[in-house]
């Protein structure tokens, strides 16, 4: 369950299989979660989706724009009494401080309960996999005028019923974000922001740098960042080390084996379409203990890429190309990827259907016995990269992913998707979402990995409540059959807030 009484947001997720013979304890836990959500709903106006402008609870409540990052939400407009609506949440989003006329505090809180379960996880390596995640994410954003601020967010994350618990499942109580930044005006219309400390990072569509929001513990970085904004461009330069999440409270430290540095530019050009954008970036990455199908070694990798995205007259698009070079062990790195997401919405047709096609080509290693590594590394990608079941990560793949979204009415939505997977290279294996090697190539000459299907039914009767049911199945192809267990994997899901 996710409840944000401070920022007018209530979001909860319950993802997992429901056994036919559920125990009384499990039923009681679910009912308790629903009761808590219902009580919160009676007192808390809320929205359901991240990074979206949400609906109003009544005629006196204005819309909010909320994000998963939290630190890029701006409530400074509430300084002007004429822009306030009287909504109760405004008193928490703008708390004036007595020591300065232009100093204020913003407060927020997120609570989430999530259950995940699979049958035949990883095609039979684990027959049943079911567990519950719990987390809380309170934050405070202190502004000393328009140019200086301190931001802090802590996390409490726990898990139950999981045999093997890692840092993305439970990290106890930890500092998730804590940084200071200062904004320096350079010339008219151009500002420089300097930021240092621990923070979440998200760029583009999170193919390479993401905050890993879906799992229980988001990914944070200890970062030094400089950002220049001058319309229509924003350019970020950063050096960061990912935080290594450990089970237990207040013991998370930066990973000494991995580091990241980047220059990332984003521009917006309204003359191209109604929602245009163009990214151009360089990302450097070093890992002292990398592992691929080829073996283990030290990895120094450079990524250059660009992304073009936008929407116009019913169409939307998101195209990205990436090339990688560097060194792995004693050999060179030569890898690449092309990603796309194209859709069309029939706004004047019943249910406003959106037909979409996502397609990716992600290079794999041609020969594990030579020193050249051609496996593309997505670095820090988002979780659930290819759908709800989340078995495969973006390494050594060709995939086609047709989708259909229907707005059944003002409250109900239906999402249908299928994903077809092939190995890009027969000399490489397949990898999990976190980059772990799932299956080695093992001299298999089969290219087809399998077929995945997702069905998601969503219901949002009011702005502060959302529920969803989903089912996913992954039917293994010949490569899975050649290299280990090959049972059909299933995942069921329910989500409500």
C-alpha positions in Angstrom: 0.0 0.0 0.0 1.2 3.5 -0.8 -0.3 6.5 0.9 1.0 10.0 0.6 -1.2 12.2 2.9 1.3 15.1 2.6 1.4 15.3 -1.2 -2.2 14.4 -2.0 -1.1 11.0 -3.4 -2.2 7.5 -2.4 -0.7 4.6 -4.4 -0.4 1.0 -3.4 0.7 -2.1 -5.2 0.1 -5.7 -4.6 1.8 -7.9 -7.1 1.6 -11.7 -6.7 -0.1 -14.9 -7.2 -3.1 -15.9 -5.2 -3.1 -19.6 -4.3 -6.5 -21.3 -4.5 -5.9 -22.6 -0.9 -4.9 -19.3 0.7 -4.3 -19.4 4.4 -6.5 -17.5 6.8 -3.5 -15.5 7.9 -2.9 -14.3 4.3 -6.5 -13.4 3.8 -6.5 -11.4 7.0 -3.4 -9.5 6.0 -5.0 -8.6 2.7 -8.2 -7.5 4.3 -6.2 -5.4 6.8 -4.3 -3.7 4.0 -7.6 -2.9 2.2 -9.1 -1.5 5.5 -6.0 0.7 6.0 -6.3 1.9 2.4 -10.0 2.6 2.9 -9.4 4.6 6.1 -6.7 6.6 4.4 -9.0 7.3 1.4 -11.6 8.8 3.7 -9.2 11.5 4.9 -6.7 11.8 2.1 -7.3 13.2 -1.3 -4.9 11.4 -3.6 -3.7 10.4 -7.1 -2.5 7.1 -8.3 0.1 7.4 -11.0 3.7 8.7 -10.7 5.0 11.5 -12.9 1.5 12.5 -14.1 -0.7 15.5 -13.6 -3.6 13.9 -11.6 -7.3 14.6 -11.3 -8.9 16.7 -8.6 -10.8 15.4 -5.6 -13.4 18.2 -5.9 -13.8 21.6 -7.5 -11.6 23.3 -5.0 -8.6 21.1 -5.3 -6.1 21.9 -8.1 -4.1 19.2 -9.9 -0.7 18.2 -8.7 2.3 17.1 -10.8 4.1 14.4 -8.8 7.2 12.4 -9.6 9.0 9.4 -8.2 12.1 11.5 -7.7 10.3 13.9 -5.4 13.0 16.5 -5.4 12.0 18.0 -8.7 8.4 18.9 -7.6 8.1 22.7 -7.2 5.5 24.2 -4.8 7.0 27.7 -4.6 3.9 29.1 -6.4 2.0 28.6 -3.2 3.9 31.6 -1.8 1.3 33.7 -3.6 -2.0 33.6 -1.7 -3.9 34.2 -4.9 -2.7 30.9 -6.3 -3.9 28.8 -3.4 -7.1 27.0 -3.5 -7.7 26.2 0.1 -6.9 22.5 -0.4 -5.8 21.0 2.9 -2.6 19.6 1.5 -1.2 23.0 0.5 -0.3 23.7 4.2 2.2 20.8 4.0 3.5 21.5 0.6 4.3 25.1 1.5 5.3 25.7 5.2 6.7 29.2 5.5 9.6 29.5 7.9 9.9 32.4 10.3 13.6 33.1 10.0 13.3 34.3 6.3 10.5 35.7 4.1 11.4 33.4 1.2 12.3 30.2 3.1 9.8 27.3 3.2 9.5 23.6 3.8 7.8 20.9 1.8 6.9 17.5 3.4 5.8 14.2 1.9 5.2 10.5 2.8 4.8 7.3 0.8 3.7 4.0 2.2 3.6 0.9 0.0 2.7 -2.8 0.3 3.5 -5.1 -2.6 3.2 -8.8 -3.0 5.0 -10.8 -5.7 4.6 -14.4 -6.5 5.4 -16.7 -9.4 4.8 -20.3 -10.4 7.7 -22.0 -12.1 10.0 -19.0 -11.6 12.8 -18.9 -14.2 11.0 -21.7 -16.0 11.1 -24.2 -13.1 14.2 -23.3 -11.2 11.9 -22.5 -8.3 8.4 -24.0 -8.3 6.7 -21.4 -6.1 8.1 -17.9 -5.3 5.9 -15.7 -3.2 6.7 -12.9 -0.8 5.6 -9.5 0.5 7.4 -6.2 0.3 6.7 -3.2 2.7 8.3 0.3 2.5 7.9 3.8 3.7 9.5 6.9 2.1 9.1 10.1 4.1 10.9 13.2 2.8 11.5 16.9 3.6 12.6 19.6 1.2 13.9 22.8 2.8 14.3 25.9 0.6 16.3 28.9 1.7 15.0 31.2 -1.0 15.1 30.3 -4.7 18.8 29.5 -4.9 19.7 27.2 -1.9 17.9 24.1 -0.6 18.5 20.9 1.4 16.6 17.7 0.5 16.3 14.5 2.6 14.4 11.3 2.2 14.7 8.1 4.3 13.4 4.7 3.5 12.2 1.8 5.6 12.0 -1.4 3.6 11.2 -4.9 4.8 10.2 -8.3 3.3 8.4 -11.4 4.6 8.1 -15.0 3.4 11.2 -14.8 1.1 13.8 -17.5 1.5 16.7 -15.6 0.1 16.6 -11.9 1.0 18.9 -9.4 -0.7 19.4 -5.6 -0.5 16.7 -4.8 -3.1 14.2 -6.7 -0.9 14.9 -5.3 2.6 17.4 -2.6 3.7 15.8 -1.7 7.0 15.9 2.0 7.8 18.4 4.0 5.5 19.1 7.3 4.0 17.7 7.1 0.5 18.4 10.7 -0.5 20.3 13.5 1.2 21.8 16.4 -0.7 22.3 20.1 -0.9 22.1 22.2 -4.0 22.7 25.8 -5.0 21.4 27.6 -8.1 23.6 30.2 -9.6 22.3 32.6 -12.3 24.8 32.8 -15.1 23.3 35.1 -17.8 19.7 36.0 -18.5 17.7 32.8 -18.9 20.6 30.5 -17.9 21.1 28.9 -14.5 23.8 26.6 -13.1 22.8 24.2 -10.3 25.5 22.4 -8.2 24.4 19.4 -6.2 26.2 17.0 -3.9 25.1 14.1 -1.9 23.0 11.0 -2.2 20.1 11.0 -4.7 18.0 9.1 -7.1 18.9 9.5 -10.8 16.6 9.0 -13.8 17.4 9.9 -17.4 15.4 9.4 -20.6 13.1 6.4 -20.5 15.5 4.8 -17.9 17.1 2.4 -20.4 20.6 3.1 -18.9 20.2 5.1 -15.7 17.1 4.5 -13.6 15.9 4.8 -10.0 14.7 1.1 -10.0 11.3 2.1 -8.6 9.5 -1.2 -9.0 11.5 -3.3 -6.6 11.2 -2.6 -2.8 14.4 -0.6 -2.5 15.0 2.1 -5.2 18.5 2.6 -6.5 20.4 5.7 -5.2 23.8 7.1 -6.0 26.3 9.2 -4.1 26.6 11.9 -6.7 28.3 15.2 -7.6 26.3 16.9 -10.3 26.4 20.2 -12.2 23.3 21.1 -14.3 23.0 24.0 -16.7 19.5 25.0 -17.9 19.1 27.4 -20.8 15.9 26.9 -22.9 15.5 24.7 -24.9 18.4 22.7 -23.4 19.4 21.2 -20.1 22.8 19.7 -19.7 23.9 17.6 -16.7 27.4 16.5 -15.9 27.9 14.1 -13.0 30.1 11.6 -11.3 28.4 9.0 -9.1 28.9 5.7 -7.3 25.8 3.5 -6.9 24.8 2.7 -3.3 25.2 -1.0 -2.4 22.0 -2.0 -0.5 22.5 -4.4 2.4 20.1 -6.1 4.7 20.0 -4.3 8.0 19.6 -0.6 9.0 22.0 2.2 8.3 24.7 0.1 6.7 24.3 1.0 3.0 27.5 2.5 1.5 28.6 3.3 -2.0 29.8 0.4 -4.1 33.6 0.6 -4.2 33.7 -1.6 -7.3 31.5 0.4 -9.6 31.4 4.1 -10.7 29.5 6.2 -13.3 30.2 9.5 -15.0 28.1 11.2 -17.6 27.3 14.3 -19.7 23.6 14.2 -20.6 21.9 16.9 -22.7 18.1 17.1 -23.3 16.5 19.6 -25.7 12.8 20.4 -26.4 11.8 21.8 -29.8 8.2 22.7 -30.2 8.5 23.4 -34.0 8.9 19.6 -34.6 5.7 18.4 -32.8 3.5 19.1 -29.9 5.7 17.1 -27.4 9.1 16.9 -28.9 12.5 16.0 -27.4 16.0 15.1 -28.2 18.7 13.6 -26.0 22.4 13.4 -26.7 24.7 11.8 -24.1 27.9 10.1 -23.1 28.1 7.7 -20.1 31.2 6.2 -18.6 31.1 3.2 -16.4 33.7 1.0 -14.5 33.1 -2.3 -12.8 36.0 -4.1 -11.1 34.1 -7.4 -10.9 32.0 -7.7 -14.1 30.6 -11.1 -15.3 29.3 -12.1 -18.7 28.9 -15.3 -20.6 32.5 -14.9 -21.6 33.8 -14.9 -18.0 34.8 -12.4 -15.3 37.0 -9.4 -15.4 37.4 -5.7 -15.0 35.1 -3.6 -17.2 35.6 -0.1 -18.5 32.8 0.9 -20.8 31.9 4.1 -22.7 28.4 4.6 -24.1 27.4 7.3 -26.6 23.8 7.6 -27.6 20.8 9.8 -28.7 17.1 9.6 -28.3 14.3 11.3 -30.3 10.8 11.3 -28.9 7.6 13.2 -29.2 3.8 13.1 -30.0 1.7 14.7 -32.8 -1.7 14.2 -34.3 -2.4 10.8 -32.6 1.1 9.5 -33.0 3.7 9.1 -30.3 7.3 7.8 -30.7 10.5 7.1 -28.8 13.6 6.0 -30.7 17.0 5.5 -29.2 20.4 4.3 -30.5 23.4 3.5 -28.3 27.0 2.4 -29.1 29.5 1.1 -26.5 33.3 0.7 -26.5 36.0 0.2 -24.0 37.8 -2.8 -22.3 36.8 -6.0 -20.6 39.7 -7.9 -19.1 42.4 -8.1 -21.8 40.0 -7.5 -24.7 38.0 -4.7 -26.2 34.3 -3.9 -26.0 32.2 -3.4 -29.1 28.5 -3.4 -28.4 25.4 -1.5 -29.5 21.6 -1.3 -29.1 18.6 0.2 -31.0 15.3 0.7 -29.1 12.0 2.0 -30.3 8.4 2.5 -29.0 5.9 3.8 -31.5 2.1 4.1 -31.1 -1.1 5.6 -32.5 -4.2 6.5 -30.4 -7.6 6.6 -32.1 -9.0 9.3 -29.9 -12.3 9.5 -31.8 -13.0 5.7 -31.6 -14.8 3.8 -28.9 -12.4 3.0 -26.0 -9.7 5.3 -27.5 -7.5 2.4 -28.4 -3.8 2.9 -28.6 -1.9 0.4 -30.7 1.8 0.3 -30.0 4.9 -1.6 -31.0 8.1 -1.7 -29.0 11.1 -3.3 -30.6 14.7 -3.7 -29.5 17.9 -5.1 -30.9 20.6 -5.5 -28.2 23.9 -6.9 -29.1 25.4 -10.1 -27.7 28.8 -11.7 -27.7 29.7 -13.5 -31.0 32.4 -15.8 -29.6 33.0 -16.4 -25.8 36.4 -17.8 -26.6 37.9 -14.6 -28.1 38.9 -11.6 -26.0 36.4 -9.1 -27.7 33.2 -8.6 -25.7 30.2 -7.6 -27.8 27.5 -8.0 -25.1 25.6 -4.7 -24.6 25.5 -3.5 -20.9 22.4 -1.4 -20.0 24.3 -0.3 -16.9 21.5 0.6 -14.4 18.2 -0.1 -16.2 14.7 0.0 -14.8 13.1 -3.0 -13.2 10.4 -5.0 -15.0 12.0 -3.9 -18.2 9.9 -6.1 -20.6 6.6 -6.4 -18.7 5.0 -7.6 -15.5 6.7 -11.0 -15.1 10.2 -9.5 -15.3 12.3 -12.6 -16.0 14.6 -11.2 -18.7 16.9 -8.2 -18.8 18.0 -6.1 -21.9 21.1 -8.1 -22.9 21.7 -10.1 -26.1 18.2 -9.8 -27.3 15.9 -9.1 -30.3 12.4 -8.6 -29.2 9.0 -7.5 -30.7 6.5 -6.2 -28.2 3.0 -5.3 -29.6 0.7 -3.6 -27.2 -3.0 -2.5 -27.1 -4.4 -0.1 -24.5 -8.2 0.5 -24.2 -9.9 3.2 -22.1 -13.0 1.2 -21.4 -14.7 4.2 -19.7 -13.7 7.0 -17.4 -12.7 4.5 -14.7 -11.6 1.2 -16.4 -8.6 0.5 -18.6 -7.4 -2.7 -20.2 -3.8 -3.3 -21.4 -2.8 -6.3 -23.5 0.7 -7.1 -24.6 2.8 -9.9 -26.1 6.6 -10.1 -26.2 8.6 -12.4 -28.5 12.2 -12.9 -27.6 15.2 -14.1 -29.6 18.9 -14.2 -28.8 20.8 -11.6 -30.9 23.9 -13.7 -30.9 24.1 -17.5 -30.6 27.4 -17.2 -28.9 26.0 -15.5 -25.8 23.5 -16.5 -23.1 20.6 -14.6 -21.6 20.6 -12.4 -18.5 18.2 -11.3 -15.7 17.0 -7.8 -15.1 19.9 -7.1 -12.8 22.5 -8.4 -15.2 22.9 -11.8 -13.7 23.6 -14.6 -16.2 20.5 -16.8 -16.3 21.5 -19.3 -19.0 24.9 -19.8 -20.7 24.9 -20.4 -24.4 26.1 -24.0 -23.8 26.7 -24.5 -27.5 22.9 -24.2 -28.2 22.2 -23.2 -31.8 18.6 -22.2 -31.0 17.8 -18.5 -31.2 14.2 -18.3 -29.9 13.9 -17.7 -26.2 10.2 -17.7 -25.7 6.8 -15.9 -25.8 5.4 -13.7 -23.0 1.8 -12.4 -22.6 0.6 -9.7 -20.2 -3.0 -8.8 -19.4 -3.7 -5.9 -17.0 -7.2 -4.6 -16.0 -7.2 -1.3 -14.2 -9.9 0.5 -12.3 -9.8 4.0 -10.9 -13.3 5.1 -9.7 -11.9 8.2 -7.9 -8.7 10.1 -8.0 -7.5 8.6 -4.7 -8.1 4.9 -5.4 -6.7 2.6 -8.0 -7.0 -1.2 -8.4 -5.6 -3.5 -11.0 -5.5 -7.2 -11.8 -2.9 -8.7 -14.1 -1.8 -12.1 -15.4 1.5 -12.9 -17.1 2.7 -16.1 -18.7 6.1 -17.0 -20.3 6.2 -20.0 -22.6 9.8 -21.1 -23.1 11.3 -21.5 -26.5 13.9 -23.9 -27.8 16.9 -22.1 -26.2 15.3 -22.5 -22.7 14.6 -26.1 -23.5 18.2 -26.7 -24.6 19.8 -25.2 -21.5 17.9 -26.2 -18.4 14.4 -26.4 -16.8 11.8 -25.4 -19.3 8.4 -25.2 -17.6 6.0 -22.4 -18.4 6.3 -19.6 -15.9 3.2 -17.7 -14.6 2.7 -14.6 -12.5 -0.6 -13.2 -11.2 -1.0 -9.7 -9.9 -3.4 -7.5 -8.0 -2.9 -3.9 -7.1 -5.0 -1.4 -5.2 -4.8 1.9 -3.4 
